[in-house]
Amino acid sequence: MENEVRKSGNVFSSRNFRLVFFGALVSELGALLYSFAVSFYILRISGNSAFLQGLYLALCGLAMLVFTPVGGVLGDRFNKAKIMYVCDYMKGGLIILATVLMLLFREEKAHIAILFGLGILGNAVSGVFSPVSGALLPHIVEEDRLQQANAYFSIKSSLESILGVILAGVLYAALPIHVLFFMVGICFVLSGISEMFIRYEHTPPQESLTLRVAMRDMRDGIAYLKTQKAVVVLLVAILFINFFFTPLTGNFMPFFISTDLSSAPSYLFDRVLTPEMWSSVVSVCFGISSLMGAAILSAGKQPEKCGFKVAVRLFLLGLAMTALTVSYWLLVDRGNSVNGFLIVFSSGALMFGFLISYINIPMSTALMRIVDREMLSKVNSITSIASQGMIPLASVLAGAVLQALGSTFLLAFCSLGFVVTAVLLLMNRRIREF
């Protein structure tokens, strides 16, 4: 039975890692196609209602948040690979069922109701899946190869951002929405098939799982996390960072495409690119720079501590958001240069991608090294709740702000909040311990 790679080898020499990697490649490609399509489709059938889109994102985020502790408890008690493939089969089945319902009920209001139901149920399943999948790597990859493994996953995500969003833009323009959703459902099913062949040493606990035991496990996870002061400081910061950053991609991007760009008399490369495909261009720029950052980290030495460096990079990301805000205000809100903003936005995405890879990979690796393996799923679920806790609120508030006050106000508020949070993190002495 293969549990770990040898120290002298690459992580891809591990059969388990290959199965996890390619299973994630297929399912995340499906998730990317779905999230791209559903954002624009809801705006299209709702008459560009930014509030409705924000409400959808908020309810999906809330569902994931509520069920994440369930994944944390289950992941430390049952075989992680089994939980993963059951979740992927469930997500694939839900999407295929929703596709059939959309064919049966063709009214736009019915489609909105179906998509809301699918989003809530699908994200509830994802809430269980996320902490489990995040806790599997240390069981199949040696500690000194964790940064390499995380870097390869980041490279995968970057390639999906480059190729997947192009494919998403083309498919969304070329195919009926139900055909695209059916393809997404098949992606999740294929991922589940791959995960069925993962094997690692798992010793189930002798104690049966009850509600009382589950609550005790969560309390144990919280008590354990309290001993990791630097991690707690970072998580609190990320809670607010996600609150201020999420509206940029989840709310502003599709709204800008559907309003400013779509209503422009002409725009850059309009003979070749639809407005929705410009979303793919920005994502490709993000993916290219993320790929470069992950490739560098995959070959680099794994650092002992990364907290202060992560805080500095978050501050730089906040400055880049501020520059983007000023550009939108000058070029689009007060000016008449959508093309200029498209260039600035694409260039900014290059910086965002590089910085985020240099934030996420070291941070994920440090957590996997610091946290005890038998506690990792529970701690992952708690950290996920902490980092994602304000995203539903951010999504619905951002939708309301876009609808009432416009994009400039939203971008300015988010940029200011991001910079202030990063500065406070830099000033905290605990962050140097991480």
GIGISUL-V190882 format. One record per backbone hydrogen bond with DSSP energy under -1.0 kcal/mol. CO is the residue of the C=O (numbers start at 1). NH is the residue of the N-H. Records with the same first field share a line. If there is no record, write none. Layout:
CO = NH, NH
//
This chain:
6 = 9
10 = 13
11 = 14
14 = 18
15 = 19
16 = 20
17 = 21
18 = 22
19 = 23
20 = 24
21 = 25
22 = 26
23 = 27
24 = 28
25 = 29
26 = 30
27 = 31
28 = 32
29 = 33
30 = 34
31 = 35
32 = 36
33 = 37
34 = 38
35 = 39
36 = 40
37 = 41
38 = 42
39 = 43
40 = 44
41 = 45
42 = 46
43 = 48
48 = 50
49 = 53
50 = 54
51 = 55
52 = 56
53 = 57
54 = 58
55 = 59
56 = 60
57 = 61
58 = 62
59 = 63
60 = 64
61 = 65
62 = 66
63 = 67
64 = 68
67 = 71
68 = 72
69 = 73
70 = 74
71 = 75
74 = 77, 78
79 = 83
80 = 84
81 = 85
82 = 86
83 = 87
84 = 88
85 = 89
86 = 90
87 = 91
88 = 92
89 = 93
90 = 94
91 = 95
92 = 96
93 = 97
94 = 98
95 = 99
96 = 100
97 = 101
98 = 102
99 = 103
100 = 104
101 = 105
107 = 111
108 = 112
109 = 113
110 = 114
111 = 115
112 = 116
113 = 117
114 = 118
115 = 119
116 = 120
117 = 121
118 = 122
119 = 123
120 = 124
121 = 125
122 = 126
123 = 127
124 = 128
125 = 129
126 = 130
129 = 133
130 = 134
136 = 139
137 = 140, 141
142 = 145
143 = 146
145 = 149
146 = 150
147 = 151
148 = 152
149 = 153
150 = 154
151 = 155
152 = 156
153 = 157
154 = 158
155 = 159
156 = 160
157 = 161
158 = 162
159 = 163
160 = 164, 165
163 = 167
164 = 168
165 = 169
166 = 170
167 = 171
168 = 172
169 = 173
170 = 174
171 = 175
176 = 180
177 = 181
178 = 182
179 = 183
180 = 184
181 = 185
182 = 186
183 = 187
184 = 188
185 = 189
186 = 190
187 = 191
188 = 192
189 = 193
190 = 194
191 = 195
192 = 196
194 = 197
195 = 198
210 = 214
211 = 215
212 = 216
213 = 217
214 = 218
215 = 219
216 = 220
217 = 221
218 = 222
219 = 223
220 = 224
221 = 225
222 = 226
224 = 227
225 = 228
228 = 232
229 = 233
230 = 234
231 = 235
232 = 236
233 = 237
234 = 238
235 = 239
236 = 240
237 = 241
238 = 242
239 = 243
240 = 244
241 = 245
242 = 246
245 = 248
246 = 250
247 = 251, 252
248 = 253
251 = 255
252 = 256
253 = 257
254 = 258
255 = 259
256 = 261
257 = 262
259 = 263
267 = 270
269 = 272, 273
275 = 278
277 = 281
278 = 282
279 = 283
280 = 284
281 = 285
282 = 286
283 = 287
284 = 288
285 = 289
286 = 290
287 = 291
288 = 292
289 = 293
290 = 294
291 = 295
292 = 296
293 = 297
294 = 298
306 = 310
307 = 311
308 = 312
309 = 313
310 = 314
311 = 315
312 = 316
313 = 317
314 = 318
315 = 319
316 = 320
317 = 321
318 = 322
319 = 323
320 = 324
321 = 325
322 = 326
323 = 327
324 = 328
325 = 329
326 = 330
327 = 331
328 = 332, 333
329 = 334
331 = 337
337 = 341
338 = 342
339 = 343
340 = 344
341 = 345
342 = 346
343 = 347
344 = 348
345 = 349
346 = 350
347 = 351
348 = 352
349 = 353
350 = 354
351 = 355
352 = 356
353 = 357
354 = 358
356 = 360
357 = 361
359 = 363
360 = 364
361 = 365
362 = 366
363 = 367
364 = 368
365 = 369
366 = 370
367 = 371
372 = 375
373 = 376
375 = 379
376 = 380
377 = 381
378 = 382
379 = 383
380 = 384
381 = 385
382 = 386
383 = 387
384 = 388
385 = 389
388 = 391
390 = 394
391 = 395
392 = 396
393 = 397
394 = 398
395 = 399
396 = 400
397 = 401
398 = 402
399 = 403
400 = 404
401 = 405, 406
406 = 410
407 = 411
408 = 412
409 = 413
410 = 414
411 = 415
412 = 416
413 = 417
414 = 418
415 = 419
416 = 420
417 = 421
418 = 422
419 = 423
420 = 424
421 = 425
422 = 426
423 = 427
429 = 432
430 = 433
//
